Amino acid sequence: MRIGGITLLFFNTLYLQGQLTRLARWQQTGQTRPNPPKAIFWLVMAVPFAFIVAALALPAYQSCVMRAQVTSALAQTEPLRQQVLDAIGRNRAWPQDNAEAGLKEAGAYASANLAGVEVQAIEEGAALVATFGGNAPAPLRGRQLALIAEGRDGVISWTCESPDIEPRYLPADCR
């Protein structure tokens, strides 16, 4: 085996170890040629396996990220629920918009993924509607998540739903 002088200067220990290993193999087996490297076997077997695992794991990861984004939006609207309840207690009526609910404009509640949160009137209640903005993942951009307050028998109950977000991305309470 030929090796350059500079390489030999920097890697002399590895070169010497390789030569001694070759001599020991020759002494034990009589073989002068080394066995084929086993790394080729691992490349042929492990690389396709890694691609298969990645192909299975990537969609599951993306779905998990979407659910986390929706859950985050739900958590951001949580403090606004109490303000809506306070407005109902003060006015003895369902709020029709953010001003009546004592909230700022919808854009004031914008965050990294939300374009804003607004109060909308519905038949027998009010809804806090969070709209996903341009920084949200593609399947959520422009979509809405609604927390709906309805009064039944003097008790206000909150439900969660979305008209345009796929159910697999919604928390279990919203499906």
C-alpha positions in Angstrom: 0.0 0.0 0.0 1.4 3.4 -1.0 0.8 6.4 1.3 2.0 10.0 0.9 4.6 11.5 3.3 2.3 14.2 4.8 -0.5 11.6 5.4 2.0 9.3 7.0 3.3 12.1 9.2 -0.2 12.9 10.6 -1.7 9.4 10.6 1.3 7.3 11.4 -0.4 5.5 14.3 -3.4 4.5 12.2 -1.1 3.4 9.4 1.0 1.3 11.7 -2.1 -0.2 13.3 -3.4 -1.1 9.9 -0.2 -2.7 8.8 0.1 -4.7 12.0 -3.5 -5.9 11.7 -2.8 -7.0 8.1 0.4 -8.9 9.2 -1.5 -10.6 12.0 -4.3 -11.7 9.6 -1.7 -13.1 7.2 0.0 -15.0 9.9 -3.2 -16.6 11.2 -5.1 -17.3 7.9 -2.6 -17.0 5.2 -4.8 -14.4 3.5 -2.9 -11.4 2.0 -6.1 -9.6 0.9 -8.4 -8.1 3.5 -12.0 -9.2 3.8 -14.6 -7.0 2.1 -15.7 -4.2 4.3 -18.9 -4.7 6.2 -19.9 -1.1 6.0 -21.4 -1.7 2.5 -23.7 -4.3 4.0 -24.9 -1.8 6.6 -25.4 0.9 4.0 -27.4 -1.3 1.8 -29.6 -2.5 4.7 -29.8 0.6 7.0 -30.3 3.4 4.6 -33.6 2.0 3.1 -34.7 1.2 6.6 -34.0 4.8 7.7 -36.0 6.1 4.8 -39.0 3.9 5.6 -38.9 5.0 9.2 -38.7 8.6 8.2 -41.6 8.2 5.7 -43.8 6.8 8.5 -42.7 9.2 11.2 -42.9 12.5 9.3 -46.7 12.6 8.8 -47.2 11.6 12.4 -44.9 14.4 13.5 -46.6 17.0 11.3 -50.0 15.9 12.7 -48.7 16.3 16.2 -47.4 19.8 15.3 -50.8 20.8 14.0 -52.6 19.6 17.1 -50.1 21.5 19.2 -50.9 24.7 17.2 -54.6 24.3 17.7 -54.2 23.6 21.4 -52.0 26.6 21.7 -54.7 28.8 20.1 -57.3 27.3 22.5 -55.1 28.2 25.4 -54.6 31.7 24.2 -58.4 32.2 24.2 -58.8 30.8 27.7 -58.3 34.2 29.5 -60.8 35.8 27.2 -63.6 33.4 28.3 -63.7 35.0 31.7 -63.9 38.5 30.2 -66.9 37.4 28.1 -68.5 35.9 31.2 -68.0 39.1 33.1 -69.6 41.1 30.2 -72.6 38.8 30.3 -72.9 39.4 34.1 -72.6 43.2 33.7 -74.9 43.6 30.6 -77.3 40.7 31.3 -77.1 40.0 27.6 -74.8 38.1 25.2 -72.1 40.3 23.8 -72.3 41.0 20.1 -68.7 42.0 19.4 -65.4 42.6 21.1 -66.3 46.0 22.4 -69.4 44.8 24.2 -67.4 41.9 25.7 -64.9 44.4 27.1 -62.1 43.1 24.8 -59.7 44.9 22.5 -59.9 44.8 18.8 -59.4 41.3 17.2 -55.9 42.1 15.9 -54.7 43.0 19.4 -54.8 39.3 20.3 -52.6 38.3 17.4 -49.6 36.1 18.1 -47.1 34.0 16.2 -49.8 31.9 14.6 -53.1 33.7 15.3 -54.3 36.6 13.2 -56.7 37.6 16.0 -59.6 36.7 18.3 -63.1 38.1 18.0 -66.5 37.8 19.7 -69.3 36.9 17.4 -73.0 36.7 18.2 -74.8 33.5 17.6 -78.5 32.5 18.1 -78.4 31.6 21.8 -75.0 32.7 22.9 -71.7 34.1 21.8 -68.6 32.7 20.2 -65.0 33.5 20.7 -63.5 32.9 17.2 -59.7 32.5 16.8 -58.4 32.9 13.3 -55.1 31.5 12.3 -52.8 33.9 10.5 -50.2 33.7 7.7 -47.4 32.3 10.0 -49.5 29.2 11.0 -48.8 25.9 9.3 -50.3 25.7 5.8 -53.3 23.4 6.8 -54.3 26.0 9.4 -53.8 29.3 7.6 -57.0 31.3 7.5 -59.0 28.6 9.4 -61.1 29.3 12.5 -61.5 27.7 15.9 -64.6 28.7 17.8 -65.3 28.5 21.5 -69.1 28.8 21.8 -70.8 29.9 25.0 -74.4 28.8 25.3 -76.9 29.3 28.2 -79.1 26.4 29.2 -81.2 26.5 32.3 -79.3 29.4 33.7 -75.9 27.7 33.2 -73.4 28.9 30.7 -71.5 26.0 29.0 -68.6 26.3 26.6 -68.0 24.0 23.6 -65.3 24.0 21.1 -65.7 23.4 17.3 -64.3 24.4 14.0 -66.1 24.6 10.7 -62.9 24.3 8.6 -60.1 22.6 10.5 -59.8 18.8 10.0 -61.1 16.9 13.0 -57.8 15.0 13.4 -56.0 18.3 14.3 -58.6 19.3 16.9 -58.3 18.4 20.6 -60.5 15.6 21.8 -63.0 18.1 23.4 -63.5 19.8 20.1 -64.2 16.8 17.8 
